[in-house]
Amino acid sequence: MKRKIIKIDQNLCNGCGLCAAACHEGAIEMVDGKAKLTREDYCDGLGDCLPACPTGAITFEEREAPAYDHAAVLAAKAARERAAAPLPCGCPGSMSRAIRREEASAPSACSVPSQLRQWPVQIKLAPINAPYFNGCHLLIAADCTAYAYGNFHQDFIQGKVTLIGCPKLDEGDYTEKLTAILTQNDVKSITVARMTVPCCGGIQRAVQAAAAACGKDIPLQVAVIAPDGTLQ
């Protein structure tokens, strides 16, 4: 059928990701650093993505395209929400909770107290709307960093909500999940902790893309740690 649908000029696209975040139907994805209309049947032709584009790369055109499939859009949204939700198995290890440090500081065999303020810490498991995200300073760390840097709790985790992941070992991209967290919560600042190894660049790129896509001006800093534990 011939209908109105969006067109993305790849030469004008700067890869900011704002249009992908603004597209509630999930028709636009970031592919090789550029926005791409990956599901024509998800595009309703209303153009919520147009005002979000800072370079004018998105316009309307009328051409042959599949009909807008509202049922498929709803099914895809439900699937994304299920993927982002805590595991339904009832396992205590997947339950979201805040940790109050004054309660967790009872004497123990450990002479150095933990500074962790919430659970879970894996990006894949963290609920998007957990109450501890509101008003927090967020640390997003490659999971090797805490092993390489000896004073990681005091210098990085203290006073922050912590999320960890490994872009080389985890399947998929963190950008969509992190964008949702930043968009739907009042995050005050973001610190990225990564290793010097090239694969760690994936977590930095995902955080930077999410920060750009969320539509907020959130201070962001990056700390790079060498395998010998030194800050670069």
C-alpha positions as CSV (number, residue, x, y, z in Angstrom):
1,M,0.0,0.0,0.0
2,K,1.1,3.6,-0.6
3,R,1.2,5.6,2.6
4,K,3.1,8.3,4.5
5,I,6.2,7.1,6.3
6,I,9.5,8.6,7.6
7,K,12.7,8.8,5.7
8,I,16.1,9.1,7.3
9,D,19.0,10.8,5.5
10,Q,22.1,8.8,6.4
11,N,24.3,11.7,5.3
12,L,22.7,14.1,7.8
13,C,22.3,11.6,10.7
14,N,24.9,12.3,13.4
15,G,24.1,9.1,15.4
16,C,22.8,10.8,18.5
17,G,20.0,8.2,18.9
18,L,17.4,10.8,20.0
19,C,15.0,9.6,17.3
20,A,15.2,6.0,18.4
21,A,14.4,7.0,21.9
22,A,11.5,9.1,20.8
23,C,10.0,6.4,18.6
24,H,7.6,4.7,21.0
25,E,6.8,2.0,18.5
26,G,10.4,0.8,18.2
27,A,10.6,1.3,14.4
28,I,14.0,3.0,14.5
29,E,17.2,1.4,15.7
30,M,20.8,2.5,15.8
31,V,22.8,0.4,13.2
32,D,26.5,1.0,12.8
33,G,26.2,4.4,14.5
34,K,23.3,5.6,12.4
35,A,19.6,5.7,12.8
36,K,17.7,3.3,10.6
37,L,14.1,2.5,10.0
38,T,14.3,-1.2,10.6
39,R,10.6,-2.0,10.9
40,E,8.4,-0.1,8.3
41,D,5.3,-1.9,9.7
42,Y,6.0,-0.4,13.1
43,C,6.1,3.2,11.8
44,D,2.7,4.9,12.3
45,G,3.7,7.9,10.1
46,L,2.9,10.4,12.9
47,G,6.5,11.5,13.2
48,D,7.2,11.7,17.0
49,C,10.8,11.2,15.9
50,L,11.0,14.4,13.8
51,P,11.2,17.0,16.6
52,A,13.9,14.9,18.3
53,C,16.3,15.1,15.4
54,P,18.8,17.9,15.8
55,T,20.2,17.7,12.2
56,G,16.9,17.5,10.2
57,A,17.8,14.1,8.9
58,I,14.2,12.8,9.2
59,T,11.4,13.8,6.8
60,F,8.2,12.3,5.6
61,E,7.7,10.7,2.2
62,E,4.8,8.9,0.6
63,R,5.7,5.5,-0.9
64,E,4.9,1.9,-1.0
65,A,5.3,0.4,2.5
66,P,3.7,-2.3,4.6
67,A,0.6,-1.2,6.6
68,Y,1.2,-0.1,10.2
69,D,0.8,-3.2,12.4
70,H,-0.5,-1.9,15.7
71,A,-0.9,-5.4,17.2
72,A,2.8,-6.3,16.3
73,V,3.9,-3.0,18.0
74,L,2.1,-3.9,21.2
75,A,3.5,-7.4,21.2
76,A,7.0,-6.1,20.7
77,K,6.5,-3.5,23.5
78,A,5.3,-6.3,25.8
79,A,8.3,-8.4,24.9
80,R,10.7,-5.6,25.7
81,E,9.0,-5.0,29.1
82,R,9.3,-8.6,30.0
83,A,12.9,-8.7,29.1
84,A,13.6,-5.6,31.3
85,A,11.5,-6.9,34.2
86,P,13.0,-8.7,37.2
87,L,13.1,-12.5,36.8
88,P,9.6,-14.0,37.8
89,C,11.1,-17.1,39.4
90,G,10.9,-15.7,42.9
91,C,14.7,-16.3,43.3
92,P,16.0,-14.0,46.1
93,G,19.0,-13.3,44.0
94,S,17.0,-11.4,41.4
95,M,14.9,-9.3,43.8
96,S,15.4,-5.6,43.7
97,R,16.2,-3.9,47.0
98,A,18.1,-1.0,48.5
99,I,20.9,-1.6,51.0
100,R,21.0,0.8,54.0
101,R,24.6,1.1,54.9
102,E,23.9,1.8,58.6
103,E,22.2,-1.6,58.8
104,A,24.8,-3.4,56.8
105,S,27.8,-2.2,58.9
106,A,27.5,-4.7,61.7
107,P,30.8,-6.3,62.8
108,S,32.0,-9.1,60.6
109,A,35.1,-11.0,59.5
110,C,35.5,-8.4,56.8
111,S,37.6,-5.4,57.9
112,V,36.7,-3.2,54.9
113,P,33.0,-2.5,54.7
114,S,31.1,-2.7,51.4
115,Q,29.8,0.5,49.9
116,L,27.2,-1.2,47.7
117,R,23.8,0.5,48.0
118,Q,21.4,-1.7,46.0
119,W,20.8,-5.1,44.4
120,P,20.9,-6.4,41.7
121,V,23.9,-4.8,40.1
122,Q,23.9,-6.5,36.7
123,I,22.6,-4.1,34.0
124,K,20.5,-6.9,32.5
125,L,18.8,-7.6,35.8
126,A,18.2,-4.1,37.2
127,P,14.6,-2.9,37.1
128,I,14.2,0.3,35.0
129,N,12.0,2.0,37.6
130,A,13.7,0.9,40.8
131,P,13.2,3.7,43.4
132,Y,16.9,3.9,44.2
133,F,17.5,5.4,40.7
134,N,15.7,8.7,41.5
135,G,18.1,11.4,42.7
136,C,21.1,9.0,42.4
137,H,24.6,9.4,41.2
138,L,25.0,6.4,38.9
139,L,28.1,4.3,38.4
140,I,28.2,2.1,35.3
141,A,31.2,-0.2,35.5
142,A,32.7,-2.9,33.3
143,D,32.8,-5.9,35.7
144,C,36.6,-6.4,35.5
145,T,37.2,-2.9,37.0
146,A,36.5,-3.9,40.6
147,Y,39.0,-6.7,40.4
148,A,41.7,-4.5,38.9
149,Y,41.3,-1.5,41.1
150,G,42.0,-2.2,44.7
151,N,40.1,0.6,46.3
152,F,37.1,0.4,44.0
153,H,34.4,0.5,46.7
154,Q,35.8,3.7,48.4
155,D,36.8,5.5,45.2
156,F,34.0,4.5,42.9
157,I,31.0,2.8,44.5
158,Q,30.7,5.0,47.6
159,G,27.6,7.2,47.4
160,K,26.5,5.8,44.1
161,V,24.0,3.3,42.7
162,T,26.1,0.7,40.8
163,L,25.4,-1.2,37.6
164,I,27.9,-3.6,36.0
165,G,28.2,-5.4,32.7
166,C,30.6,-6.8,30.2
167,P,29.9,-5.8,26.6
168,K,32.0,-8.7,25.2
169,L,30.3,-11.4,27.2
170,D,26.7,-10.2,27.5
171,E,24.4,-10.6,24.5
172,G,22.9,-7.5,23.0
173,D,23.5,-3.8,23.5
174,Y,22.9,-2.0,26.8
175,T,21.9,1.3,25.1
176,E,18.1,0.7,25.1
177,K,18.0,-0.4,28.8
178,L,20.3,2.5,29.9
179,T,18.3,5.0,27.9
180,A,15.1,3.9,29.6
181,I,16.7,4.2,33.0
182,L,18.0,7.7,32.3
183,T,14.8,8.8,30.7
184,Q,12.4,7.5,33.4
185,N,14.4,8.5,36.5
186,D,16.1,11.6,37.9
187,V,19.7,10.6,37.7
188,K,22.0,13.4,38.9
189,S,25.3,12.2,37.3
190,I,26.9,9.3,35.6
191,T,30.4,7.8,36.1
192,V,31.7,5.2,33.7
193,A,34.5,2.9,34.9
194,R,36.1,0.8,32.2
195,M,39.3,-1.0,31.5
196,T,41.9,0.0,28.9
197,V,41.2,-3.1,26.8
198,P,39.3,-2.3,23.5
199,C,36.3,-4.4,24.2
200,C,35.5,-2.2,27.2
201,G,34.8,0.7,24.7
202,G,31.4,-0.9,24.2
203,I,30.1,0.0,27.6
204,Q,31.4,3.5,27.3
205,R,29.7,3.9,23.9
206,A,26.4,2.5,25.2
207,V,26.4,4.9,28.1
208,Q,27.2,7.9,26.0
209,A,24.5,7.0,23.4
210,A,22.0,6.5,26.2
211,A,22.9,9.9,27.8
212,A,22.5,11.6,24.4
213,A,19.2,9.8,23.7
214,C,17.5,10.5,27.1
215,G,17.1,14.2,26.3
216,K,18.6,15.4,29.6
217,D,21.8,17.2,30.4
218,I,23.4,14.7,32.8
219,P,27.1,15.2,33.8
220,L,29.1,12.2,32.6
221,Q,32.7,11.3,33.4
222,V,34.8,8.3,32.3
223,A,37.5,6.6,34.4
224,V,39.8,4.2,32.6
225,I,41.7,1.6,34.5
226,A,44.7,-0.5,33.4
227,P,45.0,-4.2,34.2
228,D,47.7,-3.3,36.7
229,G,45.1,-1.2,38.6
230,T,46.4,2.2,37.7
231,L,44.1,5.0,36.5
232,Q,44.9,6.3,33.1
